[in-house]
Structures are given as structure tokens and as C-alpha cells.
């Protein structure tokens, strides 16, 4: 609070310091990060001041009475000073704490002025929040299944009262794909559990892959399919 007050009435806690106060980071930075909308004043011991154009009222929040950048603004700032893995972990943590979900964050950065960190954050979110159509998914997934040694599956068929993405009757194997890596609503999670439980009760094996895995990590999908298919073929 002292550092924010020392930098003026429009100053906000930002970057790593904001990340710690929001609970996105655990380790404090050596200096306290402060964002100001105007010219940076004289430096102060232990304080790092960032001039940020476009720091409008929508970016202002308070935590424990301390003026701080919003979760979305904080994550953009963190993307400018963290590596990709650390940034993705911070995005995950923000979603887990219900501060902001990836879809809302993606919408927020589309409205953000040009700033460092936007490119990295966009690339991370684009991998996690894109949605494949059924036809796109089939074009990507079916070659992976072939490389795993599986025959062509039935697609978009109804089993146990639910439509499934891919089904191998001879193996009694169902594959479902999830649209988002990070955020699924309670109702979505409940429906998925009921779906999987209905299939399990009918003696089916269900595998779930995210759209991101199908698109960006096909080797993992292939090896998992091959291993599970081999086990089921021998049962």
C-alpha cells in the first residue's frame, strides 16, 4: 500500500506484485511493481514503476484495500515478464480461483491496447480455447487413430442415451473430445460424469482427449489409443 500511495493517486499494484496478491504467484519479486497511466516519476528504492498507456478504470480493482490491476490486466503484464510455462500456470490458477476464465480472458485481451505480453498470452489461449467442428475434428483425429492401428470407428452415434464422438464396437471403446482444457461449467462436468458412468455400466471403456491434445499433441493421443486398444483386444 505504501508503494502504491508513494506513486500517486492513479497508481496500481501490477505485474509480479499483483500476481502475488491475486494468488497467481507464490514468490515475491525483489522489487514492488507499480503501474501508472502517466509519465513515470522519480525512482524509489525497492519500487519498479511501469508507465502503461490505456490503463483505464476497467483495469482498477482493490484487494485488501490495495489498488491493483484487474486479473486480466495482471495476466497480460505477467506474460511480459514470465516464460510460457509460468504464464500458462498463472492462467490456470486464475481460472481455478474463479478470477477469470480463459474465454473471458481471450475477450479481454482482444480489447486491450497493444502491450508486451499480448502475443504470448494469445498463443497460449488460442491453443486452449479454440473449438473444432465435428468435421474438423474427424479430419484431425481419424489419421491419428489409423496410426495407432485402429480400424475406422463409428462417428456421432448414440449409445446409452448419449451421442458419442467415436466408437469402436469390436473393442467396446468410446472416445470423447472436450472443447476446453481449462474451464468447464458445473453442468457440463455433471453431464460428462453421467455419460461416462452410463458407458461404464454398459461395459464400455471411455477415453477423453481435449481438442488441444488432438491438434497439438497427436503423439500422446496415438500412443494412448494404441496402448488401450491392445489391452482391450486381449481382454
NUKOL-960427 format. One record per residue (C-alpha): residue number from 1; residue in three letters; x, y, z. Coordinates in nm, 3 decimals. Example, Ala and Ser with C-alpha at 12.3 -4.5 7.8 and 13.67 -1.06 7.14 Angstrom:
BEGIN
<pt i="1" aa="ala" X="1.230" Y="-0.450" Z="0.780"/>
<pt i="2" aa="ser" X="1.367" Y="-0.106" Z="0.714"/>
END
This chain:
BEGIN
<pt i="1" aa="unk" X="0.000" Y="0.000" Z="0.000"/>
<pt i="2" aa="unk" X="0.285" Y="0.237" Z="0.084"/>
<pt i="3" aa="unk" X="0.445" Y="0.181" Z="-0.255"/>
<pt i="4" aa="unk" X="0.117" Y="0.247" Z="-0.438"/>
<pt i="5" aa="unk" X="0.046" Y="0.563" Z="-0.240"/>
<pt i="6" aa="unk" X="0.401" Y="0.687" Z="-0.299"/>
<pt i="7" aa="unk" X="0.344" Y="0.671" Z="-0.676"/>
<pt i="8" aa="unk" X="0.029" Y="0.883" Z="-0.686"/>
<pt i="9" aa="unk" X="-0.348" Y="0.858" Z="-0.671"/>
<pt i="10" aa="unk" X="-0.373" Y="0.676" Z="-1.007"/>
<pt i="11" aa="unk" X="-0.109" Y="0.413" Z="-0.932"/>
<pt i="12" aa="unk" X="-0.191" Y="0.042" Z="-0.914"/>
<pt i="13" aa="unk" X="-0.003" Y="-0.262" Z="-0.791"/>
<pt i="14" aa="unk" X="0.092" Y="-0.458" Z="-1.106"/>
<pt i="15" aa="unk" X="0.298" Y="-0.731" Z="-1.272"/>
<pt i="16" aa="unk" X="0.458" Y="-0.985" Z="-1.033"/>
<pt i="17" aa="unk" X="0.344" Y="-0.797" Z="-0.724"/>
<pt i="18" aa="unk" X="-0.016" Y="-0.804" Z="-0.843"/>
<pt i="19" aa="unk" X="0.026" Y="-1.170" Z="-0.933"/>
<pt i="20" aa="unk" X="0.128" Y="-1.249" Z="-0.577"/>
<pt i="21" aa="unk" X="-0.158" Y="-1.051" Z="-0.422"/>
<pt i="22" aa="unk" X="-0.415" Y="-1.217" Z="-0.653"/>
<pt i="23" aa="unk" X="-0.271" Y="-1.556" Z="-0.557"/>
<pt i="24" aa="unk" X="-0.140" Y="-1.636" Z="-0.905"/>
<pt i="25" aa="unk" X="0.225" Y="-1.645" Z="-0.799"/>
<pt i="26" aa="unk" X="0.388" Y="-1.761" Z="-0.478"/>
<pt i="27" aa="unk" X="0.730" Y="-1.598" Z="-0.493"/>
<pt i="28" aa="unk" X="0.757" Y="-1.225" Z="-0.442"/>
<pt i="29" aa="unk" X="0.971" Y="-1.019" Z="-0.676"/>
<pt i="30" aa="unk" X="1.272" Y="-0.832" Z="-0.533"/>
<pt i="31" aa="unk" X="1.100" Y="-0.502" Z="-0.616"/>
<pt i="32" aa="unk" X="0.738" Y="-0.392" Z="-0.586"/>
<pt i="33" aa="unk" X="0.581" Y="-0.339" Z="-0.931"/>
<pt i="34" aa="unk" X="0.359" Y="-0.034" Z="-0.976"/>
<pt i="35" aa="unk" X="0.168" Y="0.071" Z="-1.289"/>
<pt i="36" aa="unk" X="0.089" Y="0.436" Z="-1.358"/>
<pt i="37" aa="unk" X="-0.104" Y="0.579" Z="-1.655"/>
<pt i="38" aa="unk" X="0.109" Y="0.890" Z="-1.695"/>
<pt i="39" aa="unk" X="0.481" Y="0.973" Z="-1.705"/>
<pt i="40" aa="unk" X="0.699" Y="0.774" Z="-1.468"/>
<pt i="41" aa="unk" X="0.817" Y="0.988" Z="-1.179"/>
<pt i="42" aa="unk" X="1.142" Y="0.960" Z="-0.992"/>
<pt i="43" aa="unk" X="1.253" Y="0.613" Z="-0.893"/>
<pt i="44" aa="unk" X="1.209" Y="0.492" Z="-0.538"/>
<pt i="45" aa="unk" X="1.413" Y="0.229" Z="-0.356"/>
<pt i="46" aa="unk" X="1.256" Y="-0.114" Z="-0.387"/>
<pt i="47" aa="unk" X="0.990" Y="0.001" Z="-0.636"/>
<pt i="48" aa="unk" X="0.973" Y="-0.062" Z="-1.012"/>
<pt i="49" aa="unk" X="0.735" Y="0.181" Z="-1.186"/>
<pt i="50" aa="unk" X="0.577" Y="0.092" Z="-1.523"/>
<pt i="51" aa="unk" X="0.416" Y="0.355" Z="-1.744"/>
<pt i="52" aa="unk" X="0.114" Y="0.195" Z="-1.910"/>
<pt i="53" aa="unk" X="-0.097" Y="0.377" Z="-2.165"/>
<pt i="54" aa="unk" X="-0.460" Y="0.276" Z="-2.174"/>
<pt i="55" aa="unk" X="-0.472" Y="0.198" Z="-1.802"/>
<pt i="56" aa="unk" X="-0.840" Y="0.290" Z="-1.783"/>
<pt i="57" aa="unk" X="-1.086" Y="0.243" Z="-1.494"/>
<pt i="58" aa="unk" X="-1.181" Y="-0.107" Z="-1.614"/>
<pt i="59" aa="unk" X="-0.834" Y="-0.221" Z="-1.507"/>
<pt i="60" aa="unk" X="-0.876" Y="-0.093" Z="-1.149"/>
<pt i="61" aa="unk" X="-0.952" Y="-0.332" Z="-0.865"/>
<pt i="62" aa="unk" X="-0.887" Y="-0.347" Z="-0.490"/>
<pt i="63" aa="unk" X="-0.760" Y="-0.642" Z="-0.288"/>
<pt i="64" aa="unk" X="-0.731" Y="-0.596" Z="0.088"/>
<pt i="65" aa="unk" X="-0.786" Y="-0.226" Z="0.021"/>
<pt i="66" aa="unk" X="-0.483" Y="-0.204" Z="-0.211"/>
<pt i="67" aa="unk" X="-0.541" Y="-0.059" Z="-0.561"/>
<pt i="68" aa="unk" X="-0.437" Y="-0.331" Z="-0.808"/>
<pt i="69" aa="unk" X="-0.467" Y="-0.415" Z="-1.175"/>
<pt i="70" aa="unk" X="-0.756" Y="-0.644" Z="-1.272"/>
<pt i="71" aa="unk" X="-0.692" Y="-1.018" Z="-1.317"/>
<pt i="72" aa="unk" X="-0.697" Y="-0.982" Z="-1.696"/>
<pt i="73" aa="unk" X="-0.459" Y="-0.684" Z="-1.694"/>
<pt i="74" aa="unk" X="-0.234" Y="-0.861" Z="-1.443"/>
<pt i="75" aa="unk" X="-0.210" Y="-1.174" Z="-1.660"/>
<pt i="76" aa="unk" X="-0.114" Y="-0.966" Z="-1.963"/>
<pt i="77" aa="unk" X="0.157" Y="-0.798" Z="-1.757"/>
<pt i="78" aa="unk" X="0.278" Y="-1.134" Z="-1.626"/>
<pt i="79" aa="unk" X="0.306" Y="-1.266" Z="-1.982"/>
<pt i="80" aa="unk" X="0.557" Y="-0.989" Z="-2.047"/>
<pt i="81" aa="unk" X="0.789" Y="-1.099" Z="-1.766"/>
<pt i="82" aa="unk" X="0.732" Y="-1.475" Z="-1.723"/>
<pt i="83" aa="unk" X="0.822" Y="-1.765" Z="-1.951"/>
<pt i="84" aa="unk" X="0.544" Y="-1.954" Z="-2.137"/>
<pt i="85" aa="unk" X="0.513" Y="-2.233" Z="-1.880"/>
<pt i="86" aa="unk" X="0.491" Y="-1.986" Z="-1.592"/>
<pt i="87" aa="unk" X="0.237" Y="-1.776" Z="-1.780"/>
<pt i="88" aa="unk" X="0.020" Y="-2.078" Z="-1.856"/>
<pt i="89" aa="unk" X="0.037" Y="-2.181" Z="-1.490"/>
<pt i="90" aa="unk" X="-0.082" Y="-1.833" Z="-1.388"/>
<pt i="91" aa="unk" X="-0.374" Y="-1.856" Z="-1.633"/>
<pt i="92" aa="unk" X="-0.464" Y="-2.195" Z="-1.487"/>
<pt i="93" aa="unk" X="-0.451" Y="-2.056" Z="-1.135"/>
<pt i="94" aa="unk" X="-0.671" Y="-1.758" Z="-1.225"/>
<pt i="95" aa="unk" X="-0.931" Y="-1.998" Z="-1.361"/>
<pt i="96" aa="unk" X="-0.906" Y="-2.226" Z="-1.056"/>
<pt i="97" aa="unk" X="-0.958" Y="-1.928" Z="-0.824"/>
<pt i="98" aa="unk" X="-1.256" Y="-1.811" Z="-1.033"/>
<pt i="99" aa="unk" X="-1.086" Y="-1.478" Z="-1.104"/>
<pt i="100" aa="unk" X="-1.128" Y="-1.506" Z="-1.480"/>
<pt i="101" aa="unk" X="-1.182" Y="-1.797" Z="-1.718"/>
<pt i="102" aa="unk" X="-0.985" Y="-1.840" Z="-2.043"/>
<pt i="103" aa="unk" X="-1.273" Y="-1.741" Z="-2.270"/>
<pt i="104" aa="unk" X="-1.329" Y="-1.414" Z="-2.081"/>
<pt i="105" aa="unk" X="-0.954" Y="-1.351" Z="-2.075"/>
<pt i="106" aa="unk" X="-0.935" Y="-1.404" Z="-2.452"/>
<pt i="107" aa="unk" X="-1.214" Y="-1.149" Z="-2.498"/>
<pt i="108" aa="unk" X="-1.036" Y="-0.904" Z="-2.267"/>
<pt i="109" aa="unk" X="-0.705" Y="-0.919" Z="-2.450"/>
<pt i="110" aa="unk" X="-0.882" Y="-0.860" Z="-2.781"/>
<pt i="111" aa="unk" X="-0.991" Y="-0.523" Z="-2.638"/>
<pt i="112" aa="unk" X="-0.653" Y="-0.442" Z="-2.483"/>
<pt i="113" aa="unk" X="-0.424" Y="-0.173" Z="-2.625"/>
<pt i="114" aa="unk" X="-0.101" Y="-0.300" Z="-2.778"/>
<pt i="115" aa="unk" X="0.123" Y="-0.411" Z="-2.492"/>
<pt i="116" aa="unk" X="0.412" Y="-0.650" Z="-2.425"/>
<pt i="117" aa="unk" X="0.287" Y="-0.997" Z="-2.335"/>
<pt i="118" aa="unk" X="-0.019" Y="-0.997" Z="-2.560"/>
<pt i="119" aa="unk" X="0.139" Y="-1.219" Z="-2.824"/>
<pt i="120" aa="unk" X="0.244" Y="-1.488" Z="-2.577"/>
<pt i="121" aa="unk" X="-0.089" Y="-1.484" Z="-2.398"/>
<pt i="122" aa="unk" X="-0.283" Y="-1.507" Z="-2.724"/>
<pt i="123" aa="unk" X="-0.079" Y="-1.807" Z="-2.838"/>
<pt i="124" aa="unk" X="-0.142" Y="-1.986" Z="-2.507"/>
<pt i="125" aa="unk" X="-0.515" Y="-1.913" Z="-2.509"/>
<pt i="126" aa="unk" X="-0.558" Y="-1.997" Z="-2.877"/>
<pt i="127" aa="unk" X="-0.426" Y="-2.346" Z="-2.803"/>
<pt i="128" aa="unk" X="-0.673" Y="-2.395" Z="-2.520"/>
<pt i="129" aa="unk" X="-0.997" Y="-2.219" Z="-2.613"/>
<pt i="130" aa="unk" X="-1.039" Y="-2.296" Z="-2.982"/>
<pt i="131" aa="unk" X="-1.327" Y="-2.525" Z="-3.078"/>
<pt i="132" aa="unk" X="-1.318" Y="-2.779" Z="-3.358"/>
<pt i="133" aa="unk" X="-1.627" Y="-2.860" Z="-3.561"/>
<pt i="134" aa="unk" X="-1.721" Y="-3.226" Z="-3.596"/>
<pt i="135" aa="unk" X="-1.580" Y="-3.238" Z="-3.948"/>
<pt i="136" aa="unk" X="-1.254" Y="-3.066" Z="-3.849"/>
<pt i="137" aa="unk" X="-1.215" Y="-3.297" Z="-3.553"/>
<pt i="138" aa="unk" X="-1.269" Y="-3.606" Z="-3.766"/>
<pt i="139" aa="unk" X="-1.012" Y="-3.489" Z="-4.021"/>
<pt i="140" aa="unk" X="-0.753" Y="-3.450" Z="-3.744"/>
<pt i="141" aa="unk" X="-0.845" Y="-3.743" Z="-3.522"/>
<pt i="142" aa="unk" X="-0.906" Y="-4.023" Z="-3.773"/>
<pt i="143" aa="unk" X="-0.547" Y="-4.026" Z="-3.911"/>
<pt i="144" aa="unk" X="-0.419" Y="-4.044" Z="-3.552"/>
<pt i="145" aa="unk" X="-0.643" Y="-4.345" Z="-3.486"/>
<pt i="146" aa="unk" X="-0.518" Y="-4.511" Z="-3.805"/>
<pt i="147" aa="unk" X="-0.156" Y="-4.461" Z="-3.699"/>
<pt i="148" aa="unk" X="-0.246" Y="-4.623" Z="-3.367"/>
<pt i="149" aa="unk" X="-0.353" Y="-4.932" Z="-3.561"/>
<pt i="150" aa="unk" X="-0.727" Y="-4.891" Z="-3.507"/>
<pt i="151" aa="unk" X="-0.988" Y="-4.963" Z="-3.776"/>
<pt i="152" aa="unk" X="-1.230" Y="-4.687" Z="-3.879"/>
<pt i="153" aa="unk" X="-1.468" Y="-4.601" Z="-3.592"/>
<pt i="154" aa="unk" X="-1.835" Y="-4.520" Z="-3.596"/>
<pt i="155" aa="unk" X="-1.880" Y="-4.143" Z="-3.553"/>
<pt i="156" aa="unk" X="-2.154" Y="-3.939" Z="-3.387"/>
<pt i="157" aa="unk" X="-2.360" Y="-4.245" Z="-3.293"/>
<pt i="158" aa="unk" X="-2.594" Y="-4.270" Z="-2.995"/>
<pt i="159" aa="unk" X="-2.503" Y="-4.505" Z="-2.708"/>
<pt i="160" aa="unk" X="-2.679" Y="-4.540" Z="-2.374"/>
<pt i="161" aa="unk" X="-2.880" Y="-4.227" Z="-2.441"/>
<pt i="162" aa="unk" X="-2.579" Y="-4.010" Z="-2.535"/>
<pt i="163" aa="unk" X="-2.420" Y="-3.917" Z="-2.865"/>
<pt i="164" aa="unk" X="-2.053" Y="-4.017" Z="-2.873"/>
<pt i="165" aa="unk" X="-1.778" Y="-3.876" Z="-3.091"/>
<pt i="166" aa="unk" X="-1.605" Y="-4.204" Z="-3.186"/>
<pt i="167" aa="unk" X="-1.695" Y="-4.567" Z="-3.115"/>
<pt i="168" aa="unk" X="-1.523" Y="-4.899" Z="-3.187"/>
<pt i="169" aa="unk" X="-1.787" Y="-5.170" Z="-3.127"/>
<pt i="170" aa="unk" X="-1.538" Y="-5.457" Z="-3.157"/>
<pt i="171" aa="unk" X="-1.326" Y="-5.306" Z="-2.878"/>
<pt i="172" aa="unk" X="-1.619" Y="-5.153" Z="-2.687"/>
<pt i="173" aa="unk" X="-1.413" Y="-4.833" Z="-2.687"/>
<pt i="174" aa="unk" X="-1.558" Y="-4.481" Z="-2.683"/>
<pt i="175" aa="unk" X="-1.352" Y="-4.166" Z="-2.743"/>
<pt i="176" aa="unk" X="-1.489" Y="-3.827" Z="-2.643"/>
<pt i="177" aa="unk" X="-1.326" Y="-3.491" Z="-2.706"/>
<pt i="178" aa="unk" X="-1.358" Y="-3.191" Z="-2.472"/>
<pt i="179" aa="unk" X="-1.375" Y="-2.840" Z="-2.607"/>
<pt i="180" aa="unk" X="-1.179" Y="-2.655" Z="-2.338"/>
<pt i="181" aa="unk" X="-0.871" Y="-2.755" Z="-2.143"/>
<pt i="182" aa="unk" X="-0.922" Y="-2.516" Z="-1.855"/>
<pt i="183" aa="unk" X="-1.283" Y="-2.424" Z="-1.796"/>
<pt i="184" aa="unk" X="-1.593" Y="-2.642" Z="-1.793"/>
<pt i="185" aa="unk" X="-1.912" Y="-2.542" Z="-1.615"/>
<pt i="186" aa="unk" X="-2.063" Y="-2.748" Z="-1.335"/>
<pt i="187" aa="unk" X="-2.350" Y="-2.859" Z="-1.560"/>
<pt i="188" aa="unk" X="-2.104" Y="-2.969" Z="-1.830"/>
<pt i="189" aa="unk" X="-1.897" Y="-3.162" Z="-1.578"/>
<pt i="190" aa="unk" X="-2.206" Y="-3.332" Z="-1.434"/>
<pt i="191" aa="unk" X="-2.329" Y="-3.435" Z="-1.779"/>
<pt i="192" aa="unk" X="-1.985" Y="-3.572" Z="-1.869"/>
<pt i="193" aa="unk" X="-1.975" Y="-3.778" Z="-1.548"/>
<pt i="194" aa="unk" X="-2.321" Y="-3.921" Z="-1.613"/>
<pt i="195" aa="unk" X="-2.226" Y="-4.002" Z="-1.971"/>
<pt i="196" aa="unk" X="-1.906" Y="-4.181" Z="-1.864"/>
<pt i="197" aa="unk" X="-2.088" Y="-4.365" Z="-1.585"/>
<pt i="198" aa="unk" X="-2.359" Y="-4.485" Z="-1.825"/>
<pt i="199" aa="unk" X="-2.095" Y="-4.619" Z="-2.061"/>
<pt i="200" aa="unk" X="-1.905" Y="-4.786" Z="-1.776"/>
<pt i="201" aa="unk" X="-2.224" Y="-4.952" Z="-1.654"/>
<pt i="202" aa="unk" X="-2.271" Y="-5.092" Z="-2.007"/>
<pt i="203" aa="unk" X="-1.917" Y="-5.234" Z="-2.005"/>
<pt i="204" aa="unk" X="-1.760" Y="-4.973" Z="-2.233"/>
<pt i="205" aa="unk" X="-1.421" Y="-4.807" Z="-2.195"/>
<pt i="206" aa="unk" X="-1.420" Y="-4.428" Z="-2.241"/>
<pt i="207" aa="unk" X="-1.118" Y="-4.214" Z="-2.326"/>
<pt i="208" aa="unk" X="-1.132" Y="-3.835" Z="-2.319"/>
<pt i="209" aa="unk" X="-0.897" Y="-3.607" Z="-2.512"/>
<pt i="210" aa="unk" X="-0.908" Y="-3.229" Z="-2.532"/>
<pt i="211" aa="unk" X="-0.928" Y="-3.062" Z="-2.871"/>
<pt i="212" aa="unk" X="-0.587" Y="-2.913" Z="-2.792"/>
<pt i="213" aa="unk" X="-0.439" Y="-3.261" Z="-2.747"/>
<pt i="214" aa="unk" X="-0.582" Y="-3.378" Z="-3.079"/>
<pt i="215" aa="unk" X="-0.443" Y="-3.076" Z="-3.257"/>
<pt i="216" aa="unk" X="-0.115" Y="-3.010" Z="-3.077"/>
<pt i="217" aa="unk" X="-0.015" Y="-3.338" Z="-2.909"/>
<pt i="218" aa="unk" X="-0.114" Y="-3.613" Z="-3.154"/>
<pt i="219" aa="unk" X="0.172" Y="-3.843" Z="-3.047"/>
<pt i="220" aa="unk" X="0.028" Y="-3.867" Z="-2.696"/>
<pt i="221" aa="unk" X="-0.319" Y="-3.935" Z="-2.835"/>
<pt i="222" aa="unk" X="-0.181" Y="-4.203" Z="-3.070"/>
<pt i="223" aa="unk" X="0.023" Y="-4.382" Z="-2.803"/>
<pt i="224" aa="unk" X="-0.267" Y="-4.379" Z="-2.556"/>
<pt i="225" aa="unk" X="-0.507" Y="-4.517" Z="-2.817"/>
<pt i="226" aa="unk" X="-0.263" Y="-4.790" Z="-2.920"/>
<pt i="227" aa="unk" X="-0.198" Y="-4.899" Z="-2.561"/>
<pt i="228" aa="unk" X="-0.565" Y="-4.907" Z="-2.460"/>
<pt i="229" aa="unk" X="-0.672" Y="-5.077" Z="-2.784"/>
<pt i="230" aa="unk" X="-0.410" Y="-5.350" Z="-2.739"/>
<pt i="231" aa="unk" X="-0.531" Y="-5.418" Z="-2.385"/>
<pt i="232" aa="unk" X="-0.895" Y="-5.429" Z="-2.489"/>
<pt i="233" aa="unk" X="-0.820" Y="-5.662" Z="-2.782"/>
<pt i="234" aa="unk" X="-0.664" Y="-5.910" Z="-2.539"/>
<pt i="235" aa="unk" X="-0.940" Y="-5.893" Z="-2.277"/>
END
